């Protein structure tokens, strides 16, 4: 990894210093089809990347940061500059996982050339290994264009949040036969175009199984099926940071409650003047 992406651990709070290790590669992830399940989580900051990195194969800098970090009501309002800033932070905080950055709405749909300009900026300015973009067969030419020019791409089918205004909401996709078949076709098209993996989001379980069986590249499920070749969740959902989450989320912790309790204890200590105590002061030498 280039030195320009290394954390300055002499001045950073990012301690203990992460132990450098050889980073996984895109071909290694692609080769996991039908093998050991791929572990993927979102990350948006250097410190969270450090904590997740030893346990994940992929770290996704998702455009979900619009809602998770910025409090936006939709991912449609996320910008390329936002993605690049957070992507660079996650690369700096990781040593092991393949880091992928979402291309946000409006940064790639116009043409393959526009997509390449956006992807080239992401890779040059963050050090990430590749990009993710949403869409089915219509995006296959763009995926082929990027892949042939050295940009690894993860596709995304099923529920595509950037298209929520067209879809009419966040309901599970593939309940009807026509949509079921279309999503299988979409996945097949983008895999054939060169996507090295495909996120399958918010679909009925039999559809996720059908997609996984139909494509030669790994599928990564979110609200999909345990039959997928891997799984991804938004890390803040997984950690219990929000009161409301989709039904497909399993909370592996309840950090919101623990943070609230810590803030209550801190506020009480400030108000009763027990903080700071002698242990937190720079006392004069006798």
C-alpha positions in Angstrom: 0.0 0.0 0.0 1.3 3.4 -0.9 2.8 5.4 1.9 0.5 8.3 1.1 -2.5 6.3 2.5 -0.8 5.3 5.8 -2.0 6.7 9.1 0.5 8.7 11.1 0.2 6.7 14.2 2.6 9.0 16.1 0.0 11.7 16.1 -3.3 9.8 15.5 -5.7 8.5 18.1 -5.7 5.3 16.0 -3.8 3.2 18.5 -2.8 0.5 19.0 -1.0 0.6 15.7 -2.8 -1.8 13.3 -0.5 -4.7 12.3 0.1 -4.5 8.6 -0.8 -7.6 6.6 -1.1 -8.4 3.0 -4.3 -7.0 1.6 -6.8 -9.4 -0.1 -7.2 -8.9 -3.9 -10.1 -8.7 -6.2 -9.2 -12.0 -7.9 -9.1 -13.7 -4.5 -12.7 -12.4 -3.8 -13.9 -13.5 -7.2 -12.5 -17.0 -6.7 -14.7 -17.4 -3.6 -17.7 -18.4 -5.6 -19.2 -21.4 -3.9 -16.5 -21.4 -1.3 -16.0 -19.9 2.1 -18.6 -17.2 2.6 -17.5 -13.6 1.9 -17.8 -11.3 4.9 -18.6 -7.7 4.0 -19.6 -4.6 6.1 -19.9 -1.0 5.4 -17.3 1.4 6.9 -17.2 5.2 6.6 -14.3 6.3 8.9 -10.7 5.3 9.5 -11.3 4.1 13.1 -14.3 1.9 12.2 -12.2 0.5 9.3 -9.5 -0.4 11.7 -11.9 -2.2 14.0 -13.7 -4.1 11.2 -10.7 -4.8 8.9 -9.3 -8.0 10.6 -12.7 -9.7 10.4 -13.9 -8.7 6.9 -13.0 -9.7 3.4 -14.6 -6.6 1.9 -15.2 -3.1 3.3 -17.8 -1.2 1.4 -17.9 2.6 1.6 -21.6 2.7 0.8 -23.6 5.7 -0.2 -25.7 4.7 2.8 -23.3 7.2 4.5 -25.8 9.8 3.4 -28.3 8.5 5.8 -26.0 7.1 8.5 -23.4 9.9 8.7 -25.2 13.0 7.2 -28.8 12.4 8.2 -30.1 12.6 4.7 -33.4 11.1 3.8 -32.1 9.3 0.7 -28.9 8.2 -0.9 -29.8 10.2 -4.0 -28.4 13.3 -2.4 -24.9 11.9 -1.8 -22.1 13.4 -3.9 -18.9 12.0 -5.4 -16.8 14.3 -3.2 -18.5 12.8 -0.1 -17.7 9.3 -1.3 -14.1 10.1 -2.0 -13.5 11.7 1.4 -14.9 8.8 3.3 -13.3 6.2 0.9 -9.8 7.7 1.6 -10.4 7.5 5.3 -11.4 3.8 5.1 -8.4 2.9 3.0 -6.1 4.7 5.5 -7.7 2.7 8.3 -7.4 -0.8 6.7 -4.7 -3.2 5.8 -6.4 -6.5 5.0 -9.8 -6.0 3.4 -10.6 -5.1 -0.2 -12.1 -1.6 -0.1 -14.9 -0.8 -2.5 -16.5 2.6 -2.9 -20.1 3.2 -4.1 -20.5 5.5 -7.2 -23.3 7.8 -6.1 -26.4 8.7 -8.1 -25.6 10.8 -11.1 -21.9 10.0 -11.3 -22.1 7.1 -13.7 -25.4 6.7 -15.4 -24.9 9.2 -18.3 -22.4 7.1 -20.2 -19.5 4.6 -19.8 -17.1 7.5 -20.2 -18.7 9.5 -17.4 -18.6 6.4 -15.2 -14.9 5.9 -16.0 -14.1 9.5 -15.0 -15.9 9.1 -11.7 -14.3 5.7 -11.0 -10.9 7.0 -11.9 -11.2 9.8 -9.4 -12.3 7.4 -6.7 -9.5 5.0 -7.3 -6.8 7.7 -7.7 -7.9 9.8 -4.7 -8.8 7.1 -2.2 -6.6 4.1 -3.0 -9.6 1.8 -3.1 -9.6 -1.4 -5.1 -12.7 -0.8 -7.1 -16.2 0.6 -7.2 -19.8 -0.5 -6.9 -22.7 0.7 -9.0 -26.4 -0.1 -9.1 -28.4 -1.3 -12.1 -29.1 -4.3 -14.2 -28.7 -5.1 -17.9 -28.8 -1.4 -18.8 -25.5 -1.0 -16.9 -23.7 -4.0 -18.5 -22.0 -1.9 -21.2 -20.7 0.5 -18.5 -19.4 -2.4 -16.4 -17.7 -3.8 -19.4 -16.1 -0.4 -20.2 -14.8 0.0 -16.7 -13.6 -3.6 -16.3 -11.7 -3.5 -19.6 -9.9 -0.3 -18.4 -8.7 -1.6 -15.1 -11.6 -0.7 -12.8 -12.9 -3.7 -10.8 -16.7 -3.4 -10.4 -19.2 -4.9 -8.0 -22.8 -4.8 -9.4 -26.0 -4.4 -7.5 -29.4 -5.8 -8.4 -32.8 -6.3 -6.8 -33.7 -3.4 -4.5 -31.5 -0.5 -5.7 -31.9 2.4 -3.3 -30.7 5.0 -5.8 -33.8 4.1 -7.9 -36.2 4.3 -5.0 -38.2 7.0 -6.7 -38.9 4.7 -9.7 -39.4 1.6 -7.6 -41.9 3.4 -5.4 -40.4 2.3 -2.1 -38.2 -0.1 -0.3 -40.3 -3.3 -0.5 -38.8 -6.6 -1.4 -38.4 -7.2 -5.1 -39.1 -10.3 -7.2 -42.6 -11.2 -5.9 -44.0 -11.4 -9.4 -42.8 -13.8 -12.1 -41.8 -11.0 -14.6 -39.7 -9.1 -12.1 -38.2 -12.4 -10.8 -37.0 -13.3 -14.3 -35.8 -9.7 -15.0 -33.6 -9.6 -12.0 -32.1 -13.0 -12.8 -31.4 -11.6 -16.3 -30.0 -8.4 -14.9 -27.5 -10.3 -12.7 -26.5 -12.6 -15.5 -25.9 -9.6 -17.8 -23.7 -7.7 -15.4 -21.7 -10.8 -14.4 -21.1 -11.5 -18.1 -20.0 -7.9 -18.6 -17.2 -8.3 -16.0 -18.5 -7.6 -12.5 -16.4 -9.6 -10.1 -19.2 -9.8 -7.6 -22.9 -8.8 -7.3 -24.8 -7.4 -4.3 -28.3 -8.8 -4.2 -30.5 -6.6 -2.0 -34.0 -6.9 -0.8 -35.4 -9.7 -2.8 -37.5 -12.7 -2.0 -35.4 -15.6 -0.9 -36.0 -18.0 -3.8 -34.9 -15.2 -6.2 -31.6 -14.8 -4.3 -31.0 -18.5 -4.7 -31.8 -18.4 -8.4 -29.5 -15.5 -9.0 -26.6 -17.2 -7.1 -27.1 -20.3 -9.1 -27.3 -18.4 -12.4 -24.1 -16.4 -12.2 -20.5 -17.3 -12.2 -19.4 -14.5 -9.9 -20.0 -14.4 -6.2 -23.3 -12.9 -4.9 -23.3 -10.9 -1.7 -26.7 -10.8 0.0 -28.4 -8.2 2.0 -32.0 -9.1 2.7 -31.6 -12.0 0.3 -30.6 -15.5 1.2 -28.0 -17.6 3.2 -27.4 -19.3 -0.1 -25.6 -16.2 -1.4 -21.8 -16.4 -1.5 -21.5 -13.8 1.2 -23.4 -11.3 3.3 -23.2 -7.5 3.9 -24.9 -5.2 6.4 -24.7 -1.5 7.2 -22.4 -1.6 10.2 -24.5 0.9 12.2 -27.6 -1.3 11.8 -25.6 -4.4 12.8 -24.3 -2.6 15.9 -27.8 -1.4 17.0 -27.2 2.4 16.5 -30.7 3.0 15.1 -34.1 2.3 16.6 -35.6 1.3 13.3 -34.0 -1.1 10.9 -35.1 -3.3 8.0 -36.4 -6.7 8.9 -33.4 -8.4 7.4 -31.0 -6.8 9.9 -29.8 -8.8 12.9 -28.5 -6.6 15.7 -25.2 -8.1 17.0 -25.0 -5.4 19.7 -27.0 -2.5 21.1 -24.4 0.4 21.1 -27.0 3.1 21.1 -28.1 2.0 24.6 -24.6 1.8 25.8 -23.6 5.2 24.4 -26.7 6.7 26.0 -25.7 5.2 29.3 -22.1 6.5 29.0 -23.3 10.0 28.1 -25.6 10.0 31.2 -22.7 9.0 33.4 -20.4 11.7 31.9 -23.0 14.4 32.3 -23.6 13.4 35.9 -19.8 13.5 36.6 -19.5 16.9 35.1 -22.4 18.3 37.0 -21.3 16.9 40.4 -17.7 18.0 39.7 -16.3 14.5 40.1 -14.8 14.8 36.6 -12.1 15.7 36.0 -10.4 14.1 39.0 -6.8 14.0 40.0 -6.0 11.2 37.5 -7.1 13.4 34.6 -5.3 16.6 35.7 -1.8 17.9 35.0 -0.8 18.5 38.6 2.1 20.8 39.6 5.3 19.0 40.7 5.8 19.5 44.4 
